[in-house]
Amino acid sequence: MIAHSTTEPSQETISLVRLSPTEWRVSDPRVSVHDAASLLGFIEARGGVFEVTLLKSGVASRTVHSLDDALSLFASNHDSGRVSPSVRGSSRTATQ
């Protein structure tokens, strides 16, 4: 059985998997890995910024200055309808 989550993920429920030294896959671990709905998007470090690809309803791209800010784009409290780039300034080191 493939089950979709009925609520949007929060920053605490997002799964971040390192694909390379500069790339991460972002998914919702509450949804079966066999369900395409579990894939939320990708993050790529490029120079001093992080490029985020969001796969919620269509494909959207944003650029931010930290991994924390990139992850916040996937959280339920973020306004995912915005299309202009968001640039903020804290930092985080990914360990996975």
PLY file of the C-alpha trace (Angstrom):
ply
format ascii 1.0
element vertex 96
property float x
property float y
property float z
element edge 95
property int vertex1
property int vertex2
end_header
0.00 0.00 0.00
1.29 3.45 -0.92
0.19 6.19 1.45
0.42 9.93 1.03
0.90 12.21 4.01
-2.09 14.43 4.68
-0.09 17.29 6.18
2.80 19.30 4.84
6.24 18.45 6.26
7.84 20.65 8.88
11.56 21.37 8.94
11.85 18.73 11.69
10.24 15.99 9.55
12.24 16.58 6.36
14.80 13.95 5.36
18.04 15.25 3.85
20.22 12.71 2.02
23.64 13.70 0.72
24.08 12.60 -2.90
27.51 14.19 -3.36
29.65 16.74 -1.50
27.48 19.52 -3.00
24.07 17.90 -3.61
21.22 16.69 -1.38
17.87 14.99 -1.98
15.02 16.26 0.19
12.14 13.93 0.97
9.24 13.42 3.35
9.98 10.26 5.38
6.31 10.05 6.41
5.52 8.96 2.84
6.62 5.58 1.46
9.90 5.74 -0.48
8.04 3.89 -3.24
5.67 6.83 -3.63
6.85 9.70 -5.84
5.12 12.12 -3.44
7.90 11.47 -0.92
10.38 13.43 -3.10
10.18 17.12 -2.21
13.15 18.38 -4.23
16.90 18.88 -4.37
19.51 21.28 -2.97
22.81 22.06 -4.67
25.67 24.13 -3.20
27.14 26.39 -5.89
29.81 28.82 -4.82
28.51 30.72 -1.80
24.82 29.96 -2.37
22.44 27.02 -2.33
20.19 26.43 -5.33
16.92 24.76 -4.37
14.61 22.86 -6.71
11.12 22.47 -5.23
8.85 19.75 -6.62
5.56 20.54 -4.87
3.13 21.59 -7.58
5.28 21.88 -10.64
8.95 22.82 -10.46
10.21 26.00 -8.81
13.75 27.21 -8.13
15.07 29.45 -5.39
18.52 30.62 -4.31
19.44 31.06 -0.62
22.62 31.63 1.39
22.47 28.67 3.79
21.43 25.05 4.02
19.03 25.95 6.86
17.31 28.47 4.62
17.15 25.89 1.83
15.48 23.39 4.16
13.00 26.00 5.38
11.69 26.29 1.81
10.35 22.74 2.13
8.65 23.31 5.50
4.91 23.76 5.80
5.16 27.25 7.29
6.88 28.62 4.18
4.92 30.44 1.48
5.68 28.10 -1.43
3.64 30.22 -3.83
6.34 32.86 -4.11
8.36 32.75 -7.31
10.99 35.38 -6.61
14.34 34.23 -5.20
14.69 34.32 -1.43
18.06 35.26 0.00
18.84 35.05 3.71
21.96 34.67 5.82
22.47 31.95 8.51
24.60 28.84 8.00
24.55 25.11 8.68
26.84 22.17 7.97
25.17 19.01 6.67
26.46 15.83 8.26
24.74 13.26 6.11
0 1
1 2
2 3
3 4
4 5
5 6
6 7
7 8
8 9
9 10
10 11
11 12
12 13
13 14
14 15
15 16
16 17
17 18
18 19
19 20
20 21
21 22
22 23
23 24
24 25
25 26
26 27
27 28
28 29
29 30
30 31
31 32
32 33
33 34
34 35
35 36
36 37
37 38
38 39
39 40
40 41
41 42
42 43
43 44
44 45
45 46
46 47
47 48
48 49
49 50
50 51
51 52
52 53
53 54
54 55
55 56
56 57
57 58
58 59
59 60
60 61
61 62
62 63
63 64
64 65
65 66
66 67
67 68
68 69
69 70
70 71
71 72
72 73
73 74
74 75
75 76
76 77
77 78
78 79
79 80
80 81
81 82
82 83
83 84
84 85
85 86
86 87
87 88
88 89
89 90
90 91
91 92
92 93
93 94
94 95
